[in-house]
Amino acid sequence: MTTINVRVDEKLKVDASELFDELGLNISTAINIFLRQSLIRGGLPFEVVKEIPNETTLAAMKEAEEMMKNPSAYKGYTDVNAMFEDLLK
């Protein structure tokens, strides 16, 4: 056996420890599983991608940002029935 020292954010360690504890594992066992799966698969055992939003999603994100900057320019609802009435007109 050998030791690997890894620096991680404290909250990440606590959250991961809680998750692995629920699964009946400790962090050391979880890391060993990760390393073994990496070797079996010949790479990371999950997809690592940078998701690039499409034009529709980008437009929705821009609209949401504008709505947050100037909420009084947009109609809001406190009653879902009133919202649906307007939508169905």
Backbone as numpy.savetxt, mean C-alpha at the origin, in Angstrom:
# Nx Ny Nz CAx CAy CAz Cx Cy Cz
25.68 -21.76 10.93 24.85 -20.58 10.93 25.73 -19.33 10.93
25.15 -18.25 10.39 25.82 -16.96 10.39 24.81 -15.88 10.74
25.29 -14.70 11.03 24.42 -13.59 11.41 24.41 -12.54 10.31
23.22 -12.00 10.04 23.05 -10.88 9.13 22.47 -9.74 9.94
23.10 -8.58 9.90 22.56 -7.40 10.58 21.87 -6.52 9.56
20.64 -6.18 9.83 19.85 -5.37 8.92 19.25 -4.21 9.70
19.40 -3.00 9.19 18.80 -1.83 9.84 17.44 -1.56 9.19
16.41 -1.46 10.02 15.07 -1.15 9.53 14.43 -0.14 10.47
13.44 0.54 9.97 12.66 1.48 10.75 12.03 0.74 11.94
12.00 1.37 13.10 11.50 0.71 14.31 10.05 0.27 14.17
9.21 1.14 13.60 7.79 0.79 13.43 7.64 -0.39 12.47
8.44 -0.42 11.42 8.40 -1.54 10.49 8.72 -2.84 11.23
9.73 -2.81 12.08 10.11 -4.01 12.83 8.98 -4.45 13.76
8.38 -3.49 14.47 7.29 -3.83 15.39 6.11 -4.41 14.62
5.70 -3.73 13.54 4.56 -4.20 12.74 4.82 -5.58 12.14
6.03 -5.77 11.61 6.38 -7.07 11.02 6.41 -8.15 12.10
6.96 -7.82 13.25 7.01 -8.79 14.36 5.61 -9.23 14.76
4.68 -8.27 14.84 3.30 -8.59 15.20 2.66 -9.49 14.15
2.87 -9.17 12.88 2.32 -9.99 11.80 2.89 -11.40 11.84
4.20 -11.50 11.91 4.83 -12.82 11.90 4.45 -13.62 13.14
4.26 -12.94 14.28 3.83 -13.63 15.49 2.46 -14.26 15.28
1.57 -13.52 14.62 0.23 -14.06 14.31 0.33 -15.28 13.40
1.37 -15.32 12.58 1.58 -16.45 11.66 2.41 -17.56 12.30
2.79 -17.38 13.56 3.58 -18.38 14.25 5.05 -18.35 13.88
5.52 -17.19 13.41 6.92 -17.05 12.99 7.59 -15.94 13.78
8.91 -15.94 13.77 9.65 -14.78 14.26 10.32 -14.13 13.05
10.92 -12.99 13.24 11.52 -12.27 12.11 12.62 -13.09 11.46
13.42 -13.76 12.25 14.51 -14.57 11.70 13.98 -15.65 10.77
12.93 -16.34 11.19 12.34 -17.39 10.36 11.74 -16.78 9.09
11.06 -15.64 9.22 10.46 -14.99 8.05 11.54 -14.58 7.05
12.66 -14.06 7.53 13.75 -13.67 6.63 14.35 -14.91 5.97
14.48 -15.99 6.71 14.97 -17.24 6.11 14.04 -17.73 5.02
12.73 -17.63 5.25 11.75 -18.02 4.22 11.93 -17.15 2.98
12.06 -15.84 3.20 12.26 -14.91 2.08 13.50 -15.30 1.28
14.62 -15.54 1.97 15.86 -15.87 1.27 15.75 -17.19 0.51
15.14 -18.20 1.13 14.97 -19.50 0.46 14.09 -19.37 -0.78
12.98 -18.64 -0.65 12.09 -18.44 -1.80 12.79 -17.67 -2.91
13.65 -16.73 -2.55 14.41 -15.98 -3.55 15.32 -16.92 -4.33
15.96 -17.85 -3.63 16.83 -18.81 -4.31 16.03 -19.77 -5.18
14.90 -20.25 -4.68 14.06 -21.17 -5.45 13.58 -20.51 -6.73
13.18 -19.24 -6.64 12.63 -18.54 -7.80 13.69 -17.86 -8.67
14.90 -17.80 -8.17 15.94 -17.13 -8.93 15.77 -15.63 -8.97
15.17 -15.07 -7.96 14.92 -13.64 -7.87 14.01 -13.36 -6.69
13.51 -12.16 -6.63 12.60 -11.83 -5.54 11.32 -12.66 -5.65
10.77 -13.09 -4.53 9.58 -13.94 -4.58 8.27 -13.16 -4.75
8.38 -11.97 -5.30 7.22 -11.15 -5.60 7.62 -10.16 -6.68
6.64 -9.61 -7.35 6.91 -8.67 -8.44 7.27 -7.30 -7.87
8.33 -6.72 -8.37 8.73 -5.37 -7.98 8.59 -4.49 -9.21
7.61 -3.59 -9.16 7.35 -2.74 -10.31 7.05 -1.33 -9.85
7.30 -0.41 -10.71 6.89 0.98 -10.47 5.62 1.16 -11.27
4.52 1.31 -10.56 3.25 1.46 -11.25 3.11 2.88 -11.77
2.86 2.99 -13.04 2.68 4.28 -13.68 1.20 4.43 -14.00
0.55 5.43 -13.38 -0.88 5.60 -13.62 -1.18 5.95 -15.08
-2.32 5.45 -15.59 -2.71 5.79 -16.96 -3.30 7.21 -16.99
-3.63 7.68 -18.17 -4.11 9.06 -18.32 -5.38 9.33 -17.52
-6.29 8.38 -17.48 -7.54 8.56 -16.74 -7.25 8.72 -15.25
-6.38 7.88 -14.72 -6.03 7.96 -13.30 -5.30 9.26 -13.00
-4.38 9.66 -13.88 -3.67 10.93 -13.68 -4.64 12.10 -13.66
-5.64 12.09 -14.55 -6.63 13.16 -14.59 -7.45 13.18 -13.31
-7.82 12.00 -12.81 -8.59 11.93 -11.57 -7.76 12.42 -10.39
-6.48 12.09 -10.37 -5.60 12.55 -9.30 -5.47 14.07 -9.33
-5.34 14.62 -10.53 -5.22 16.07 -10.67 -6.52 16.75 -10.22
-7.64 16.17 -10.60 -8.93 16.73 -10.20 -9.09 16.69 -8.68
-8.69 15.60 -8.05 -8.77 15.47 -6.59 -7.90 16.51 -5.90
-6.71 16.75 -6.44 -5.83 17.77 -5.87 -6.48 19.15 -5.96
-7.09 19.45 -7.11 -7.77 20.73 -7.28 -8.94 20.87 -6.32
-9.68 19.79 -6.11 -10.82 19.81 -5.20 -10.36 20.07 -3.77
-9.22 19.52 -3.40 -8.69 19.72 -2.05 -8.21 21.16 -1.86
-7.68 21.76 -2.92 -7.19 23.14 -2.83 -8.34 24.14 -2.73
-9.47 23.84 -3.39 -10.58 24.78 -3.45 -11.91 24.04 -3.27
-12.17 23.50 -2.08 -13.37 22.70 -1.88 -14.68 23.46 -2.06
-14.67 24.77 -1.83 -15.91 25.55 -1.97 -16.36 25.67 -3.43
-15.48 25.36 -4.37 -15.84 25.44 -5.79 -16.59 24.19 -6.26
-16.72 23.21 -5.38 -17.35 21.95 -5.76 -18.54 21.66 -4.85
-19.56 21.06 -5.42 -20.75 20.73 -4.65 -20.45 19.49 -3.81
-20.85 19.55 -2.56 -20.68 18.42 -1.66 -22.03 17.96 -1.14
-22.05 16.79 -0.56 -23.29 16.22 -0.06 -23.09 15.69 1.36
-24.14 15.83 2.14 -24.16 15.19 3.46 -25.24 14.12 3.49
-25.99 14.01 2.39 -27.07 13.03 2.28 -26.87 12.23 1.00
-26.70 10.94 1.16 -26.43 10.09 0.00 -27.61 10.07 -0.97
-28.84 10.16 -0.46 -30.01 10.17 -1.34 -30.02 11.41 -2.22
-29.67 12.56 -1.66 -29.60 13.79 -2.44 -28.53 13.67 -3.52
-27.41 13.05 -3.17 -26.34 12.86 -4.16 -26.84 12.01 -5.33
-27.52 10.90 -5.01 -28.01 10.04 -6.08 -29.09 10.72 -6.92
-29.92 11.54 -6.29 -30.92 12.28 -7.04 -30.25 13.17 -8.09
-29.21 13.88 -7.66 -28.47 14.74 -8.61 -27.79 13.91 -9.69
-27.23 12.79 -9.32 -26.53 11.95 -10.30 -27.49 11.38 -11.35
-28.69 11.06 -10.93 -29.64 10.43 -11.84 -30.43 11.43 -12.68
-30.22 12.73 -12.49 -30.92 13.75 -13.29 -30.41 13.77 -14.69
